[in-house]
Amino acid sequence: MTERAEAVVALYKENQLAATRAVLFHAAMAARAGLNVTDVNCLALLDKQGPMTAGELAHWIGLSRGGAITAVIDRLEKGGFVRRVRDADDRRQVRVELLRDGAYAGLQEILTQFSRDYTALIEEYTDAELALLLDFARRANEITHRQTSEIRNP
């Protein structure tokens, strides 16, 4: 195997390890909050996407629209992470809204430390290296997104 081929394999393996460790990190964070990984994923979506209906949340997270997503929302509401609010434009619609000042603030403390450490690592790279890493990350994330969509919608 050539040195380049070895480097390609090594980088691929490191990215697999990073994905696994990210899953384990989210599981540990969820356990600390008394939640499960699906609950934490829902919170992350609400944090990034804003309030959404149960159906939208179910679609994004890959759960059925019925009882499964309702159980998640019930747990998150009971834990003080979210609340259900009537849509201002369509009162028939109920949106799930993240309560940033509630129990979610505790999770944010964990994420803030992670963000600090991660940002410190990123800042060690030169501008040219950052451009390369950013290009790689964007393209890798697009592959993951595309593959996930294809698995969910064959």
Salt bridges, closest charged atoms under 4 A:
ASP39 OD1 - ARG75 NH2 2.77
ASP47 OD2 - LYS48 NZ 3.10
ASP47 OD1 - ARG100 NH1 2.38
GLU56 OE1 - ARG95 NH1 3.09
ASP74 OD1 - ARG84 NH2 2.75
GLU77 OE1 - ARG84 NH1 2.45
ASP87 OD2 - ARG95 NE 2.82
ASP90 OD1 - ARG92 NE 2.99
GLU97 OE1 - ARG83 NH2 2.51
ASP135 OD2 - ARG139 NH1 3.26
GLU150 OE2 - ARG146 NE 3.99
